[in-house]
């Protein structure tokens, strides 16, 4: 019984929307990383290498019989900067789209006696029971 309950709980957890979205994001991120690595390795590094006089991947130092490949590190830093910039731009774009949604018009108004909130069509305040003037539907659309 306990195993079946554990499997059912795991199934519920694994199929939640957040977990599935995270899995899709990781898969897309891994694929995108391959594109960025290709861009840096095959386009940017050779172009920068024209100015530096060598491809970054080939840059290394021999130190006590050990090869320190600092060019590969520079390439990894360039990859990181490009990935961070693209993620920043995507998040900024998503935030702009999400924040650009119009706010729904409120159906509430403030009571002039107790400053509580009441529906626009209400004739009495639900907080202080004072008589308030109802706002007709066509006027509330303004």
Sine and cosine of phi, psi and omega as CSV:
sin_phi,cos_phi,sin_psi,cos_psi,sin_omega,cos_omega
0.00,0.00,-0.69,0.72,-0.06,-1.00
-0.91,0.42,-0.57,0.82,-0.01,-1.00
-0.93,0.37,-0.67,0.75,0.02,-1.00
-0.89,0.45,-0.65,0.76,0.02,-1.00
-0.91,0.41,-0.66,0.75,0.03,-1.00
-0.89,0.45,-0.68,0.74,0.02,-1.00
-0.91,0.42,-0.65,0.76,0.02,-1.00
-0.91,0.42,-0.66,0.75,0.04,-1.00
-0.90,0.44,-0.66,0.75,0.02,-1.00
-0.90,0.44,-0.66,0.75,0.02,-1.00
-0.88,0.48,-0.70,0.71,0.03,-1.00
-0.88,0.48,-0.68,0.73,0.00,-1.00
-0.91,0.42,-0.74,0.67,-0.09,-1.00
-0.93,0.38,-0.45,0.89,-0.04,-1.00
-0.99,-0.15,0.15,0.99,0.09,-1.00
-0.90,0.43,0.45,-0.89,-0.01,-1.00
-0.87,0.49,-0.65,0.76,-0.04,-1.00
-0.91,0.41,-0.65,0.76,-0.02,-1.00
-0.92,0.38,-0.68,0.74,0.01,-1.00
-0.91,0.42,-0.66,0.75,0.04,-1.00
-0.90,0.45,-0.65,0.76,0.04,-1.00
-0.89,0.45,-0.67,0.74,0.01,-1.00
-0.89,0.45,-0.70,0.72,0.03,-1.00
-0.89,0.45,-0.66,0.75,0.02,-1.00
-0.88,0.47,-0.65,0.76,0.01,-1.00
-0.91,0.41,-0.67,0.74,0.00,-1.00
-0.90,0.43,-0.71,0.71,0.02,-1.00
-0.91,0.41,-0.64,0.77,0.04,-1.00
-0.88,0.47,-0.65,0.76,0.03,-1.00
-0.91,0.42,-0.67,0.74,0.04,-1.00
-0.91,0.42,-0.64,0.77,0.01,-1.00
-0.92,0.40,-0.58,0.81,0.04,-1.00
-0.88,0.47,-0.61,0.79,0.06,-1.00
-0.88,0.47,-0.63,0.77,0.02,-1.00
-0.91,0.41,-0.71,0.70,-0.01,-1.00
-0.91,0.42,-0.67,0.74,0.05,-1.00
-0.87,0.50,-0.67,0.74,0.03,-1.00
-0.90,0.44,-0.66,0.75,0.03,-1.00
-0.87,0.50,-0.73,0.69,-0.03,-1.00
-0.93,0.36,-0.74,0.67,-0.07,-1.00
-0.93,0.38,-0.64,0.77,-0.15,-0.99
-0.98,-0.18,-0.30,0.96,-0.04,-1.00
-0.87,-0.50,-0.86,0.51,-0.13,-0.99
-0.95,0.32,-0.70,0.71,-0.02,-1.00
-0.87,0.49,-0.71,0.70,0.05,-1.00
-0.89,0.45,-0.61,0.79,0.02,-1.00
-0.92,0.40,-0.71,0.70,0.05,-1.00
-0.91,0.41,-0.57,0.82,0.05,-1.00
-0.89,0.47,-0.48,0.88,0.08,-1.00
-0.87,0.49,-0.64,0.77,-0.01,-1.00
-0.99,0.15,-0.54,0.84,-0.02,-1.00
-0.99,0.10,-0.29,0.96,0.01,-1.00
1.00,-0.02,-0.04,1.00,0.03,-1.00
-0.35,-0.94,0.37,-0.93,0.09,-1.00
-0.96,0.28,0.65,-0.76,-0.05,-1.00
-0.86,0.50,-0.62,0.78,-0.06,-1.00
-0.88,0.48,-0.47,0.88,-0.02,-1.00
-1.00,0.08,-0.14,0.99,-0.03,-1.00
-0.96,0.27,0.80,-0.60,0.02,-1.00
-0.39,-0.92,0.30,-0.95,0.07,-1.00
-0.84,-0.55,0.66,-0.75,0.11,-0.99
-1.00,-0.07,0.83,-0.55,-0.07,-1.00
-0.68,-0.73,0.94,-0.33,-0.02,-1.00
0.78,0.62,0.66,0.75,0.04,-1.00
0.99,0.12,0.06,1.00,0.00,-1.00
-0.92,-0.39,0.69,-0.72,0.01,-1.00
-1.00,-0.03,0.90,-0.44,0.07,-1.00
-1.00,-0.09,0.95,-0.31,-0.07,-1.00
-1.00,0.00,0.97,0.24,-0.01,-1.00
-0.95,0.32,-0.35,0.93,0.06,-1.00
-0.91,0.42,-0.63,0.78,0.05,-1.00
-0.91,0.41,-0.59,0.81,0.04,-1.00
-0.91,0.41,-0.68,0.74,0.03,-1.00
-0.87,0.49,-0.66,0.75,0.04,-1.00
-0.88,0.47,-0.67,0.74,0.02,-1.00
-0.90,0.43,-0.62,0.79,0.04,-1.00
-0.91,0.42,-0.67,0.74,0.05,-1.00
-0.89,0.46,-0.68,0.74,0.06,-1.00
-0.84,0.54,-0.72,0.69,-0.02,-1.00
-0.88,0.47,-0.70,0.71,-0.02,-1.00
-0.89,0.46,-0.67,0.74,0.02,-1.00
-0.91,0.41,-0.70,0.71,0.02,-1.00
-0.88,0.48,-0.70,0.71,-0.01,-1.00
-0.89,0.45,-0.65,0.76,0.00,-1.00
-0.91,0.42,-0.67,0.74,-0.01,-1.00
-0.92,0.38,-0.68,0.73,0.03,-1.00
-0.89,0.46,-0.67,0.74,0.04,-1.00
-0.85,0.53,-0.72,0.69,-0.02,-1.00
-0.92,0.40,-0.61,0.79,0.02,-1.00
-0.91,0.41,-0.71,0.70,0.01,-1.00
-0.89,0.45,-0.64,0.76,0.03,-1.00
-0.89,0.45,-0.66,0.75,0.03,-1.00
-0.91,0.42,-0.71,0.71,0.01,-1.00
-0.89,0.45,-0.69,0.73,0.03,-1.00
-0.88,0.48,-0.63,0.78,0.02,-1.00
-0.91,0.42,-0.66,0.75,0.00,-1.00
-0.92,0.38,-0.69,0.72,-0.03,-1.00
-0.92,0.39,-0.68,0.73,-0.04,-1.00
-0.97,0.23,-0.20,0.98,-0.03,-1.00
-1.00,0.06,-0.04,1.00,0.02,-1.00
-0.94,0.34,0.70,-0.71,0.01,-1.00
-0.93,0.37,0.59,-0.81,0.04,-1.00
-0.96,0.28,0.69,-0.73,0.06,-1.00
-0.92,0.39,0.58,-0.82,-0.03,-1.00
-0.94,0.35,0.72,-0.70,-0.03,-1.00
-0.96,0.29,0.60,-0.80,0.08,-1.00
-0.99,-0.14,0.14,0.99,-0.04,-1.00
-0.96,-0.29,0.36,-0.93,0.13,-0.99
-0.61,-0.79,0.19,-0.98,-0.07,-1.00
-0.99,-0.12,0.71,-0.70,0.07,-1.00
-0.94,0.35,0.72,-0.70,-0.03,-1.00
-0.98,0.21,-0.15,0.99,-0.01,-1.00
-0.99,-0.12,-0.81,0.59,-0.07,-1.00
-0.95,-0.31,-0.08,1.00,-0.01,-1.00
0.90,0.44,0.33,0.94,0.12,-0.99
-0.98,0.20,0.22,-0.98,0.00,-1.00
-1.00,-0.04,0.68,-0.74,0.03,-1.00
-0.68,-0.74,0.46,-0.89,0.07,-1.00
-0.88,0.47,0.52,-0.86,-0.03,-1.00
-0.89,0.46,-0.52,0.85,-0.03,-1.00
-1.00,0.08,-0.07,1.00,-0.05,-1.00
-0.94,0.34,0.54,-0.84,0.06,-1.00
-0.96,-0.29,-0.16,0.99,0.10,-0.99
-0.70,-0.72,0.60,-0.80,0.03,-1.00
-0.95,0.31,0.75,-0.66,0.00,-1.00
-0.95,0.32,-0.23,0.97,-0.04,-1.00
-1.00,-0.08,-0.75,0.66,-0.08,-1.00
-0.92,-0.38,-0.05,1.00,-0.01,-1.00
0.87,0.50,0.32,0.95,0.07,-1.00
-0.94,0.35,0.53,-0.85,0.07,-1.00
-0.96,0.27,0.79,-0.61,0.05,-1.00
-0.80,-0.60,0.43,-0.90,-0.03,-1.00
-0.99,0.15,0.77,-0.64,0.02,-1.00
-0.95,0.31,0.60,-0.80,0.07,-1.00
-0.98,-0.18,0.89,-0.46,0.00,-1.00
-0.87,0.50,0.39,-0.92,-0.06,-1.00
-0.84,0.54,-0.69,0.72,-0.05,-1.00
-0.92,0.39,-0.50,0.86,0.05,-1.00
-0.97,0.22,-0.52,0.85,-0.05,-1.00
-0.95,0.33,-0.30,0.95,0.02,-1.00
-0.97,0.26,-0.27,0.96,-0.02,-1.00
-0.95,0.32,0.00,0.00,0.00,0.00
